[in-house]
Amino acid sequence: MQTTFTPKQLTDPAIQRSNEILRACVHCGFCTATCPTYQVLGDELDSPRGRIYLIKDMLENERVPDEKTVKHIDRCLSCLACMTTCPSGVHYMHLVDHARAYIEKNYDRPWSDRALRWLLARILPYPTRFRLALLGAKIGRPFARFMPDPRLKAMLAMAPKTIPPVSRNDDPQTFPAKDKKMRVALMTGCAQKALNTDINDATIRLLTRLGAEIVVAKGAGCCGALTHHMGKEDESHAAAAKNITAWTHEMDTGGLDAIVINTSGCGTTVKDYGHMFRNDPLAADAARISAIAMDVSELLLKLDLPEGAQKDTKVAYHAACSLQHGQQIKTAPKELLKRAGYTVLEPADSHLCCGSAGTYNLMQPEISGQLKTRKVQTLEDLSPDIIAAGNIGCMMQIGSGTAVPIVHTVELLDWATGGPQPPALTAPGKRAPAVPILR
C-alpha cells in the first residue's frame, strides 16, 4: 500500500511504525475470511482491510476522527485472526492500537460513551473495586430490563452468581518447590483475582509440584491491556511500568527463568512490552521482561508433565484468540491435555472469537452476543463433558451461555496430576461431567 506521510510526520515513532505496517498491506483481502465482525456484519469497513483504509486516511491527513471511522474501529475485537491469516505479515495489532490512541486524544465521544469508558478504566483493573462493582451488579441484576442502554444491561449480566472469596495466594510471597528446577514470577492479574481465584491457586499447586518455585512480585498488578485497548496510553503504560519495575527487581535479585501468565490476553500484552516502551527510559528492562514472558502452557512443556493419567473425559478445547493469534500458541494446551489423559475435541471455526475480547462484550454487547451464540453452539455440538480455555474473559463469556462446565486448562492439568477437582465442575446450574473420572 502506498502512503504519503510527510518527513515531519515520520519523525513521530508511532506514525513511523504505522507507515511500515500500512506499506506491508497488499489489499489481498485474505483477512476478511477470518474476521469475526465481517462474518457477522458483512460490511467491508468492519474487516481489517476496511479499517486499514480508514486508519490510513485518518493518520495521513491528521484529521479529527469522524463518527463513521470511530464506529468501525470500535467494532474491532482485536482478536488478531487477521494477523494469523495475512500472507504479507501485516502487524495489524500495532496499527489498531495506534489508531485507538489517536482517537482517544482527538475525538470527542458522546458523554455516555466517555462515562462508560471512564467507569470501566477505573474499576476493572482494580480487584477490590471490581469486587464491589460485581456485588452491586448482582444486587441490580433483577432491574436489568429497565436499563435503557444495552451496555448497562451487559454489565449487570456479567456479574457471576457467586463472587469468590479473596485468595491470599495472590499476595506478594514465594511458594517453594519440592525439587526446584527453576524460579518463575506468576502474574496474578487484576480482573481474574475478582472473578475466579481457582485459576491462580491451581497454577501455583501445579507448577510447584512440577519443580517451579513461584514468586508473586511486590508491586506487580494489572498488565495494562484493558486500558491499552481503549486507547488510554498513559494509564496502560503506567500499569505496565509497575510490572516492569517489580519483575526487573526480581530478575536482578533472586533471578527469574520466566514470567508465567495464565490469562492469555495479559500474555499478549506483556510480550509486547518491548514494543510499547521502545522509546522510553524503561526500554531495556521492558525488552528483558518480554523476552522471558510465557503462557503457562509454554512453561508446562518444559516441566515434564506426567503422562497417562487414567481419564477419558471429553474436553472441548476453546482456543482463546489472544493465545492462538496474539501469541501463536496453537498446540501446547491441547498436547498437555492429551498427555494428561483427556479426550480433546475441537469445535468448528475454532479460529473465530467468542466475543469477549476484554471489555468488548460490555461496549459492543449486540455483536458480542452473536459471536457468543455461534461459539457456544459449535462447542455444544461436540457433546463435551467439560469446556477448557486459557483466558478468564472467554470463560466468563462462554460460561454465561451454556450449562457445560468451563474451566481453565491449568485446573484440569492440576486435577490430573494430584490436585483437587475444579470447583466449577460441581457449581450450581452446571452439568457434572457425564463420564466418570478415574483416579
C-alpha positions in Angstrom: 0.0 0.0 0.0 1.3 3.4 -0.9 1.5 6.0 1.8 2.1 9.8 1.7 3.2 10.7 5.2 5.5 13.8 5.3 9.0 13.7 6.6 7.8 15.7 9.6 5.1 13.2 10.3 7.6 10.4 10.1 9.6 11.8 13.0 6.8 10.6 15.3 7.8 6.9 16.2 4.1 5.9 16.2 3.5 7.3 12.7 6.7 5.7 11.6 5.6 2.3 12.8 2.1 2.6 11.3 3.7 3.6 8.0 5.7 0.4 8.0 2.6 -1.6 8.7 0.5 0.1 6.0 3.1 -0.3 3.4 3.2 -4.1 4.1 -0.5 -4.4 3.2 -1.2 -5.6 -0.4 -5.0 -5.3 -0.3 -5.4 -9.1 -0.8 -8.5 -9.4 1.4 -7.5 -12.8 2.9 -8.2 -11.2 6.3 -11.9 -10.8 5.6 -12.3 -14.6 5.6 -11.3 -14.9 9.2 -12.6 -11.6 10.7 -15.4 -12.2 13.1 -17.1 -8.8 12.7 -17.0 -9.1 8.9 -18.5 -12.6 9.2 -21.4 -11.2 11.4 -21.9 -7.8 9.8 -20.8 -8.3 6.1 -19.5 -4.7 5.9 -16.1 -4.2 4.3 -15.4 -1.4 6.8 -15.8 -3.9 9.5 -13.0 -6.0 8.2 -9.3 -5.4 8.8 -8.8 -4.3 5.2 -11.6 -1.7 5.5 -10.3 -0.5 8.9 -6.8 -0.1 7.4 -8.1 2.2 4.8 -9.9 4.3 7.4 -6.9 4.4 9.7 -4.6 5.4 6.8 -6.8 8.3 5.7 -7.2 9.5 9.3 -3.5 9.4 10.1 -2.1 10.7 6.8 -4.5 13.7 6.8 -4.1 14.3 10.6 -7.8 14.8 10.7 -10.2 14.8 13.6 -11.7 11.3 13.6 -15.3 11.3 12.4 -18.2 9.2 13.8 -18.0 6.7 11.0 -14.3 5.9 11.4 -14.6 5.6 15.2 -17.6 3.3 14.9 -15.8 0.8 12.7 -12.6 0.9 14.7 -14.5 0.5 17.9 -16.2 -2.6 16.5 -12.8 -4.3 16.1 -12.3 -7.1 18.6 -8.5 -7.1 18.4 -8.8 -10.9 18.1 -5.9 -10.7 15.6 -7.2 -13.6 13.5 -6.2 -11.3 10.5 -2.6 -11.5 11.6 -2.6 -15.3 11.5 -4.2 -15.2 8.0 -2.2 -12.4 6.5 0.4 -13.7 3.9 2.2 -10.3 4.0 2.9 -10.2 7.7 0.9 -7.0 8.3 1.1 -6.3 12.1 -2.5 -5.1 12.4 -2.2 -5.1 16.3 0.2 -2.2 16.4 -1.7 -0.3 13.8 -5.1 -0.5 15.5 -3.5 0.2 18.9 -2.1 3.5 17.4 -5.5 4.3 15.8 -7.2 3.9 19.2 -4.7 6.1 21.0 -5.1 8.7 18.2 -8.9 8.6 18.6 -8.7 8.8 22.4 -6.7 12.1 22.0 -8.6 13.7 19.2 -12.2 12.5 19.2 -14.9 14.0 21.5 -17.1 11.0 22.3 -20.7 11.3 23.4 -20.9 11.8 27.2 -22.4 8.3 27.7 -19.5 6.7 25.9 -17.0 8.8 27.9 -18.7 7.9 31.1 -18.8 4.2 30.4 -15.2 4.0 29.3 -14.1 6.1 32.3 -16.0 3.7 34.6 -14.5 0.6 33.1 -11.0 2.0 33.3 -11.5 2.9 37.0 -13.0 -0.4 38.0 -11.8 -3.5 36.1 -8.0 -3.2 36.6 -8.5 -2.9 40.4 -9.6 -6.2 42.1 -11.1 -4.6 45.2 -13.1 -2.0 43.2 -14.2 -4.7 40.8 -15.4 -7.0 43.6 -17.5 -4.1 45.0 -18.9 -3.4 41.5 -19.8 -7.1 41.0 -21.6 -7.1 44.3 -23.6 -4.0 43.1 -24.3 -5.6 39.7 -25.5 -8.8 41.5 -28.0 -6.7 43.5 -29.1 -4.7 40.5 -29.5 -7.7 38.1 -33.2 -8.1 38.7 -33.7 -4.5 37.4 -31.7 -5.0 34.2 -34.8 -4.9 32.0 -35.4 -1.4 33.0 -32.0 -0.2 31.8 -32.3 2.0 28.6 -28.7 1.3 27.5 -27.9 -2.3 26.4 -24.4 -1.8 27.6 -25.6 -1.3 31.2 -27.6 -4.5 30.8 -24.5 -6.3 29.7 -22.6 -5.0 32.7 -25.3 -6.3 35.1 -25.5 -9.7 33.3 -21.7 -10.1 33.6 -21.8 -10.4 37.4 -21.3 -14.1 38.5 -23.9 -15.6 40.7 -21.2 -16.3 43.3 -18.3 -13.9 43.9 -15.3 -16.0 45.0 -13.5 -15.2 48.3 -10.3 -13.3 48.2 -7.3 -15.7 47.8 -4.3 -14.9 49.9 -2.2 -16.7 47.3 -2.4 -13.5 45.3 -0.4 -11.6 47.9 3.3 -10.9 47.3 5.2 -14.1 48.5 7.3 -17.0 47.5 6.0 -20.6 47.0 8.8 -23.1 47.3 9.1 -26.2 45.0 9.9 -29.6 46.4 12.5 -30.4 43.7 13.4 -26.9 42.4 14.2 -26.8 38.7 13.5 -23.1 38.1 12.3 -19.9 39.6 9.4 -18.0 38.0 7.2 -15.0 38.7 3.5 -15.6 38.4 1.4 -12.7 37.1 -1.8 -12.8 39.2 -3.6 -10.2 37.1 -6.5 -8.0 38.1 -10.0 -8.9 36.9 -9.2 -12.6 37.3 -8.5 -12.1 41.0 -12.1 -10.8 41.4 -13.8 -13.2 39.0 -12.1 -16.6 39.6 -9.5 -17.3 42.3 -9.3 -21.0 41.4 -7.0 -20.4 38.4 -4.1 -18.9 40.2 -4.5 -21.4 43.1 -4.3 -24.3 40.6 -1.4 -22.7 38.8 0.6 -22.5 42.0 -0.2 -26.1 43.0 0.7 -27.5 39.6 3.9 -25.6 39.0 5.4 -26.1 42.4 4.5 -29.8 42.2 6.5 -29.9 38.9 9.5 -28.1 40.3 9.0 -24.4 39.7 9.5 -22.1 42.6 7.0 -19.3 42.3 7.3 -15.7 43.4 4.4 -13.2 43.4 6.3 -10.0 43.0 5.5 -7.0 45.2 4.2 -4.1 43.1 3.0 -6.2 40.1 -0.6 -6.0 39.1 -2.7 -5.2 36.0 -0.8 -5.7 32.7 -2.4 -2.6 31.2 -4.3 -4.4 28.5 -7.8 -3.2 29.5 -7.0 0.5 29.2 -4.5 -0.1 26.3 -7.3 -1.4 24.1 -9.3 1.7 24.9 -6.5 3.9 23.6 -5.7 5.2 27.1 -1.9 5.0 26.7 -0.9 7.0 29.8 -3.0 4.7 32.1 -1.9 1.5 30.4 1.8 2.4 30.3 1.6 3.4 34.0 0.3 -0.1 34.9 2.8 -1.8 32.7 5.7 0.2 34.1 4.9 -1.0 37.6 5.1 -4.6 36.4 8.4 -4.0 34.6 9.9 -2.4 37.7 8.6 -5.2 40.0 9.8 -8.1 37.8 13.1 -6.5 36.9 13.8 -6.3 40.6 13.2 -10.0 41.0 15.4 -10.7 37.9 18.2 -8.7 39.4 18.0 -10.1 42.9 16.7 -13.7 43.1 16.8 -14.4 39.3 13.9 -15.4 37.1 13.7 -18.2 34.5 10.3 -17.0 33.3 7.3 -14.7 33.9 4.4 -17.1 33.7 1.0 -15.8 32.7 -2.3 -17.8 32.9 -4.5 -15.2 31.2 -3.7 -15.2 27.6 -4.9 -11.6 26.9 -2.4 -10.4 29.5 0.3 -12.6 28.0 -0.1 -11.0 24.5 0.3 -7.5 26.1 3.3 -8.4 28.3 5.1 -10.0 25.4 4.6 -6.6 23.6 6.1 -4.5 26.4 9.3 -4.3 24.4 7.5 -2.5 21.6 5.3 -0.4 23.9 8.3 1.0 25.7 10.8 1.1 22.8 11.2 4.9 23.1 11.0 5.0 26.9 13.8 5.0 29.5 12.4 1.6 30.6 13.1 0.2 27.0 15.9 -2.2 28.0 14.0 -3.5 31.1 10.8 -3.9 29.1 12.6 -5.9 26.4 14.0 -8.2 29.1 10.6 -8.8 30.5 9.0 -9.6 27.2 11.9 -12.0 26.4 11.0 -14.3 29.3 7.2 -13.9 29.4 5.5 -17.2 28.8 2.0 -18.5 28.8 1.6 -21.2 31.4 1.2 -23.9 28.7 4.6 -22.9 27.2 6.2 -23.3 30.6 4.5 -26.7 31.3 6.1 -28.1 28.2 9.4 -27.5 29.9 8.5 -29.1 33.2 7.8 -32.7 32.1 4.1 -33.0 32.9 3.4 -36.7 33.8 1.7 -38.7 31.1 -1.1 -41.2 31.0 -3.4 -40.1 33.9 -6.4 -42.5 33.8 -9.1 -40.3 32.4 -11.2 -40.3 29.3 -13.3 -37.3 29.9 -14.3 -35.4 26.8 -12.9 -31.9 26.8 -13.9 -29.3 24.2 -10.9 -27.0 23.9 -11.7 -23.4 23.2 -8.7 -21.6 21.7 -8.6 -18.0 23.0 -7.8 -15.5 20.3 -5.1 -13.9 22.3 -3.4 -17.3 22.6 -3.8 -18.7 19.1 -3.5 -15.4 17.2 -1.8 -13.0 19.6 0.8 -15.4 20.8 0.7 -18.0 18.1 0.3 -20.8 20.7 -1.9 -23.3 19.0 -0.9 -26.9 20.0 0.6 -26.7 23.5 -2.6 -26.6 25.5 -4.1 -29.5 23.5 -0.9 -31.6 23.8 -0.8 -31.1 27.5 -4.5 -32.1 28.0 -4.0 -35.2 25.8 -0.9 -36.1 27.8 -2.9 -35.9 31.0 -5.4 -38.4 29.6 -8.2 -36.2 28.4 -10.0 -36.8 25.1 -9.6 -33.4 23.4 -12.2 -32.2 20.9 -12.0 -29.1 18.7 -15.1 -27.1 17.6 -15.8 -25.9 14.1 -14.5 -22.5 13.2 -12.1 -22.6 16.2 -10.3 -19.5 14.8 -13.3 -17.3 15.4 -13.6 -15.1 18.5 -16.2 -15.9 21.3 -17.0 -12.2 21.5 -15.4 -11.5 24.9 -12.3 -9.6 23.9 -11.5 -7.7 27.1 -14.3 -5.1 27.5 -15.8 -5.7 24.1 -18.7 -7.7 25.5 -19.6 -4.7 27.6 -19.1 -2.0 25.0 -20.5 -3.9 21.9 -23.0 -6.3 23.5 -25.1 -7.0 20.4 -22.1 -8.1 18.2 -20.6 -9.9 21.2 -23.8 -11.7 21.8 -24.0 -13.0 18.3 -20.4 -14.3 18.4 -21.1 -15.9 21.8 -24.1 -17.8 20.4 -22.1 -19.1 17.5 -19.2 -20.2 19.7 -21.4 -21.9 22.3 -23.2 -23.8 19.6 -20.1 -25.1 18.0 -18.8 -26.2 21.4 -22.1 -27.9 22.5 -22.2 -29.7 19.1 -19.3 -31.8 20.4 -21.3 -33.0 23.4 -18.4 -32.5 25.7 -18.2 -33.2 29.4 -16.1 -30.1 30.0 -15.1 -27.0 28.1 -11.5 -25.8 28.6 -10.0 -22.4 27.9 -6.9 -20.4 28.8 -8.4 -17.0 29.3 -10.8 -15.7 32.0 -12.7 -13.4 29.6 -13.5 -16.3 27.3 -14.5 -18.4 30.3 -17.0 -15.8 31.6 -18.4 -15.2 28.1 -18.9 -18.8 27.1 -19.9 -19.9 30.6 -22.8 -17.4 30.6 -24.3 -19.2 27.6 -24.0 -22.9 28.4 -24.7 -25.4 31.1 -21.5 -27.3 30.3 -18.9 -26.6 32.9 -16.0 -24.4 31.7 -12.6 -24.4 33.4 -9.1 -23.2 32.8 -6.8 -25.6 31.2 -4.4 -25.4 34.1 -7.1 -26.5 36.5 -7.7 -29.7 34.5 -3.9 -30.4 34.4 -3.7 -29.8 38.2 -6.5 -32.2 38.8 -5.0 -34.9 36.6 -1.7 -34.7 38.5 -3.0 -34.9 42.0 -4.8 -31.6 42.6 -8.4 -31.2 43.7 -11.4 -31.4 41.4 -12.1 -27.9 39.9 -14.9 -26.3 41.8 -16.6 -25.3 38.6 -17.4 -28.9 37.8 -19.8 -29.0 40.7 -21.1 -25.5 40.5 -24.9 -25.0 40.8 -26.6 -24.8 37.4 -23.8 -26.6 35.6 -23.9 -30.2 34.4 -21.5 -32.6 36.1 -19.2 -34.5 33.7 -21.1 -37.4 32.2 -18.1 -39.6 32.0 -16.8 -41.0 35.3 -13.3 -39.7 36.3 -10.9 -42.5 37.2 -8.2 -42.0 39.8 
